[in-house]
Amino acid sequence: MEKKIGVLGAGSWGATLSAMLSEKGYAVTLWEFNPDQAKELSSWRTLSFFPHLTIPKDIVITSDLSVCINEKDFLIFAVPSHTLRDVARQIAALGTDLAATVMVSATKGIENNSLKRMSEIIAAEIPQAGGRIVSLSGPTHAEEVSQKIPTIAAAASVNLEAARAAQDIFMTPFFRVYTNTDIIGVETGGALKNVFAIAAGIGDGLGLGDNTKAALVTRGLRELVRLGTNMGGQKETYFGLTGLGDLIVTCFSRHSRNRAIGEKIGKGKSLSQAEKELVMVAEGVKTARSAYELGIHYDIDLPITRQVYQILYENKSPKKAVQELMMRDAKPEMDMV
């Protein structure tokens, strides 16, 4: 039987995943919340900010949420993290039978204020989801996936059957998927690395070098592990695809929105100016606030995270932030802080 899949969010990642799944022969419906943009996308089949991807004609594009979720085997959330709760709430309000639907979060972030992971939000707002929630994460820039450049990701769930089901629909000759049962580790790794990507971009904007970025990635990984394990993730997960792998690509890639917004800030732009120029969402901006608050909650030292937060939200000078990081008290490399 042909699998039916609803994809929520018609940005670059949602459109890319929709095209990939459609090409595998699945019946795909893509939801764009703005009715005018949905009509335009149905006609032109391209995104103005992502022109090299053509959305297959077999994909149904709609702004009607019920059309996207009715009688679907899978629902894939590819909306910005700060809108996910509202979308999940709207889905629950429709009263659709979702008892057998596998829900996949392809969104990376930690919600401000509640400090919840994406799968926790879906579970809270859509009780029917049960344990059939999967996080799809890894070093997966849409720019490369859409061009069929070999990419590897992880499908994580406490329900191994659900993780395997997601693995099966996403696997292609250019998109390899591994299963993982540590959904906390996978989600926190995928979210927190964006904070360090902003720091890497700030370094680029300041004209700093490869030595600096290598040090940032190394020490950033240490912070990521420290916070992630306090949140319940397994240490080993952070040295895999959704920790170290995603951290590397996001800190170094020209496709990285978070690195790009950091670079603009490093060159002297304000956060509002940088966001306006970027156009697309850089999830690390909001995650930096959540990560900073989580550090306070768990009473752990996160020096890079703290400096990024202060640059973004307290107008701290990037040069001063670098100076403070370099002049911290001397200590052994493997010291816990």
C-alpha positions, 0 to 999 in steps of 0.5 A: 500500500502506498504510504501517505505523508504530510509535511508541515512547513514549506521552507527549504527543509520541508520542501526538500524532504517532500521532494525526496519522499515524492521521488520515492513514490510516496503520496506527499502533501506539503502544508504552507500556512500562508494561503497566498504563498501556497497558491504561488508555490503550487503554480511555480513549484520553486521557493524564491530563496531556494531556487535550485529545488523544483517541487514535483508536480505530484506533491499536493501543496495546501494551506488547509491543515486538515488536508495535510494531516487527514489519513496520513501514515506519517506527519513530518514537522519542518516548521520553525521551532518557535511555531511548532507548539502552535501548529501542534495545537492546531492539529490537535484541535481538528480532532483528526484520528492520528492513532496510527500516525508516526510523527517526525520532528525535523525541527531543531531547537529548544523552546524559549521559556518552557525549555522543552525539546520539540518531541516533548512539545508534540507529545504534550499538544498531541496526546494521540502521538503516544510514543510514536514520535521520531526526531530526524537530525544530523548534518543535513543542510537542505542545499546539499540534500536537494542536490542529492549529495551524500548525507547521513542522518539519525532517526531517534525515538524511544519507540524503536519500531517508529524509528525504523519506520522513519528510517525506511521512508527516508533511506535513499542512495544519497540519504542514509539513515541510522536509528537511535533510541536516545532521542534526548541526546539527538534533539539536544545535540541538533539544537545546541550546536547552533549556538556554537555555529553563531559563535563560529560565524562571529569569529569569521566576521571578526576575521579570526583564523582556523586555529580559533575555529578549531578551538571553538568547535572543540570547546563547544563540543565539551559544553554541548556534552556537559549540558546535554548529559545534564538534560538526560542525553547519553554521552556517546550520542554527542560524538555521533552524527547529531552532536559532533557531525552536526557541529562540524558542518554547522560551524564551517559550512557556507550553507549554515544560517547560524554561522552566517548570522554570526558572521554578520554580527561579527562584522558589526551588524545588530541582531535585528539587522542580521536577521533581516538580511538573512531572511531565513530563520537561524534557530540558534538565535532563540536556542541561545536564550534557552541554552543560557537559561538551562545552564542557570537551571542546572548550575553548570558553567557554559562560557561560550554559550554565555558570551553568545547570549550576551552578544545577542541579547545584551549588546556585548561587543564580540571582541570583548567576548573573545577577550573574556573567553581567552582570559578565563582562569587557567585550568587543565584541559580536561577540567569539568569547567 
